[in-house]
Amino acid sequence: MGNEVSQAAASPASKVIVVMPAYNAALTLADTLARFPHGLVDEIVLVDDFSRDNTIEVARRLAESMALVTIPHPHNVGYGGNQKTCYMEALRRGADVVVMVHPDGQYDPAFLPEIVKPIVRDEADVVLGSRMLARGGARAGGMPWWKRLGNAFLTGLENAVFRRKLSEYHTGYRAFSRRFLQTVPFLRNSRDFVFDSEMLAQAVAFDFRISEIPVTTKYFEEASSVSFKASAIYGTKTLWVLVRFALHRARLWPSSLFRP
């Protein structure tokens, strides 16, 4: 592979582990890994959520030449369930910084140095790779108009409820500090896509520092894409997360998602 991931740490005090929640990523995994910046990442943990293709076989072959750990799920547990395995394994392996990179190539691994930096410098606990920070960036990357509209609507509501000013809450490109993952009760979260919304609601509830960096994406046939119906369900569940957060903050209905 062109850019083999080095086992040398980005900083002597910071062990950086990339986690990849994988599902049917056999066609895009090798290219995504080839675009990782050299010398930044200590290890990569790929969790295959019982793919219907040969993702795990491709990953195991690639692991022969790089610091890639493969974990196959014996049955499908969903996107959120996959992330739970990813983060638990990263913590078990001593990660100081954990970055989620989707193996479908939609998010560019070239931004890894920028997304890791605020955590290594102790300037943030959560860093989001936002598609909305650069004007017109999401449109240029091929993001469907209805996804841009839904993203903007939900982000506006979340900013109002969370009292933050973020450009996007719905990116899949995220970095977390070890302290964050050891504090928030993410194992209580959903096993489906709303897991992502719950994680950021927990970040606000526990008063963690959230920052953003601009990233570019590309939508193409092989990249995973959530359907309109699935997006609508995700949006509805995200609204329910906001209701639960607001009721918990008002001490009207305590939620286990926001308790230590």
Secondary structure, 3 states (H helix, E strand, C coil): CCCCCCCCCCECCECEEEEEEECCCCCCHHHHHHCCCCCCCCEEEEEECCCCCCHHHHHHHHCCCCCEEEEECCCCCHHHHHHHHHHHHHHHCCCCEEEECCCCCCECHHHHHHHHHHHHCCCCCEEEEECCCCCCHHHHCCCCHHHHHHHHHHHHHHHHHHCCCCCCCCCCCEEEEHHHHHHCCHHHCCCCCCHHHHHHHHHHHCCCCEEEEECCECCCCCCCCCCHHHHHHHHHHHHHHHHHHHHHHCCCCCCHHHCC
